[in-house]
Amino acid sequence: ADLPGISLKGRIDLQRDGGLNKAEFEEFRLSPGDNAKATIERRRNLTRITVRGNSFDARPFLRGIQSGKVDDSRAPDFDLDLQSTVLVGFAGELLANADVQVQRRAGMLARVQASGRFGGDALMVETAEGGREGLLLRIASADGGALLRFLDIYSRAQGGRLAADIRVGREGQSGVVQMRDFLVRGEPLLARYKSDPSIQQRLPSQAPVAPGARDAVAFTKLRADFDRRPGRIELREAVIWGEQVGGTLEGVLDYAADRVDMKGALVPAYALNNLFAQVPIFGPIFGGTQYEGLFALPFVIQGRASAPQLRTNALSVIAPGILRKLFEVQREGAPVR
């Protein structure tokens, strides 16, 4: 069969009732760059799919996963065994020596195991446990930035060690993602923080930024708790630590409605600034929570998800934790309070 971007060449063995018994394709191309072979066998109610190749494009399948609903009670059971020299993801990222094993039973994922390398950095995905609440996946990548780009989640992180525990159920996913020792390059909010004189003059003195690092900010740790449903992501709490800046973020990104409503705060000079929050009694008053410091730059991200609007309030950058509510960024149609 030859369709636009699709080419299947091989032989198909059908059962007497016309159902599939076995198919062998010496050319199995679902995307223009695919170079693979495949065998598909039907055994009672189970379909076994084996793919071997030099290159296989994962992006069409990743888009389906990113819709938020990865389990369907009406979907047939299957076993997938995919091995490819290169697995193609988003943003030009390639997973080398990819080995992916997936099992689905009764409409739910029953097992996921995957491995590969981004350059010289290993990726491992494995099933920790199952149950009524869904599958618990454990993900570890020695190059977290490459994994985020591969999955089309975030393009501006570079390097870093990523670890995630994600519960995958019938209606979506929830879990926690942690990342250590990485860079964020070209992020507009961080660029404004580093270049806006009205912000910088209110900050405590900081070490000068090297010319080659003006568009990059180093972070030591990130932790994000999230819930994901079809077309919708809710960040319950995301916090990030760094020597230059730290911060918080929470809110909802609704792809289905093309809306985003998030708020957070940047905490400049974080390593020194956050010391105020560690002082007993006075820390919670003047330093905010353990994730905040004496100085903070609040911001909101609102509007269309396809074209979000970012607003900050530089005047509140000196507000202590207990007074910061007085200087929150004004929301659309709402007074500052």
Secondary structure, 3 states (H helix, E strand, C coil): CEECCEEEEEEEEECCCCCEEEEEEEEEECCCCCEEEEEEEEECCEEEEEEEEEEEECHHHHHHHHCCCCCCCCCCEEEEEEEEEEEECHHHCEEEEEEEEEEEECCEEEEEEEEEEECCEEEEEEEEECCCCCEEEEEEECCHHHHHHHCCCCCCEECCEEEEEEEECCCCEEEEEEEEEEEEECCHHHHHHHHCHHHHCCCCCCCCCCHHHCCEEEEEEEEEEEEEECCEEEEEEEEEECCCEEEEEEEEEECCCCEEEEEEEEEECHHHHHHHHHCCCHHHHHCCCCCCCCCCEEEEEEEECCEEEEEECHHHHHCCHHHHHHHCCCCCCCCCC
